[in-house]
Amino acid sequence: MKNVILASIVNINFVFIGRLLQGASTTNISIGKIEQIEEKPYLSCKFSILRFWFMCLILYNSILIADSFEPVSIVLYLMYWIPTVWWFEYFYTLNYARAILCSGFAGKWATILAIWFEPHPLYWIPPGLFSLYCLYLASWYRYCLPH
């Protein structure tokens, strides 16, 4: 349990670092632009629900990485986590092309991590599904909205 709490704190710090690297606010995500769009995808959810699932993902990923704090494992994990964090800023500023790149890369990298990390590849299904959901949202807004 101690390692999970430590991993959660480290994971939240990774979120702040990712947002700082992106040049975005670490604590505030502006959803005004996306809220102005009236048409929503079929499987859309409110930002508060998406934030809740993101917080659950932080806790779940913390359980995954709590076993191993080896530098190689952390770097490989960051290659998944940073694009996942960056997706939010790109999506909510209507930069759907970059949002698609981030979520697509994160989903593919989650698959690689499922193969690389132990104890079982199926443990990486929730992070992969979250990335695929983000890819779905960005793709829908990019390609399905009337121009």
N, C-alpha and C positions, 0 to 999 in steps of 0.2 A: 504494500500500500504506500509506503514511503517513496518508493521509486515512481509510482504513478503520480503522486502529488508533485514530485520534482519534475517529472516529464511534462506534466500539465503546465507548470510554470515556464519551463523551457519552451514549450510549444507556443504559449502565449507571447513570449519574447520573440520567437520566430515570426509571429504575425506582425508585431511592431516593427521588427527589422525589415520584413518584406515590404510593408507599407512605406517605411522610410526610404528604402531603395527605389521604390516606385515614385517617390516624391509626393505621396498622398498623405492626408491627415491620418494620424495613427488611431484616433478615437472617433472620427466622424466620417460617415459615408453619406453623401448627398444622394437621395433617391428622387429628387424633384423632377429630373428630366424623364426618367422611365415612368414615373407616375402620371405624367401628362399624356402618355400614349394610351388611348382608350381601348384598343384591341389587345387582348391578352391571350397567350397560348392556352390550350385546353388544360394542360397540367401545370398551370401557373399557381404560385402561392404568394402570399404577402411577404414583405421584407422581414417582418418580425418572425415569421415561421422559418424562413430561410436562415435567419440569424440563429434561431434556436437549433436548427439542424447542424449549422456550422459549429456551434458550441458543443453539441453532442459529438461531432466529428473530432474536435480538439481533444475531448476526454477519451474517445475511442482510440484515436491515434496515440495518445499518451500511454494507453495500456499496451499498444503494439510496440512502442519504442522503449518502454520501461525496462525490458529485459536486457537490452544492449545499448550502452552509451559509448560504443566504440566510434572513433572518428569517421571511419569509412561508412558505417551505417547511418550516422547523422548526416553526412554529406549527401548520401543517396536519398535519404528521406527528404532533405531540404530541396532536392531537385523535383520532388513531387509537391511539396508543401508551398513553396514560394509562388509557382504559377497558380495554385489554388487560391492563394491569398490575393494575388494580382487580378484574378478574374473579376472580383467584385468592383474594383475601380473602373476597369475597362467596360464592364457591362453597364454600370449605372451612369457612366458618362457617354453611353451610346456608341462606344468604339467596339462594335460587334466583331469585326475581323480579328482584333487582338484577343477579345474574349474567347472566340472560337479556338484560336491558337493555344491560349493558356489552358483551357479546359480539355482540349484534345490531347495536348501533351501530358497533362496531369493524369488523364485516364489511361493513356498508354504507359506512362511511367508507373502507375499503380499496378498495372499488370506485370511489369518487369519486377517490381518489388515483391509481388506475390510469389514469383519464381525464386527470387534471390533470398528473401528472408525466411526464417523458420518461425514458428513451428509448423504452420500449415498455411498453404496459399489461400485458402478460403477466407482467412482473416482479413484479407485485403479487399474483399468484395464491397463493404460499405464505403471505403474511400473511393474505390473505382466507380461505384454507382453515383456518389455525390458528384464526381467529375463529369460523368455522363449526363446527369441531370443539368448541370451547368452548361454543358455543350448543347443540349437540347434547347435550353432557354435562349442562348446566344444565337444559335442557328435559326430558331423560329423568328426571332426579332430581325435577324439579318435578311432572311430569304422569304419569309411569309407575309410580311407587312406590305400593304399596297403602297406603291411609290407615287 
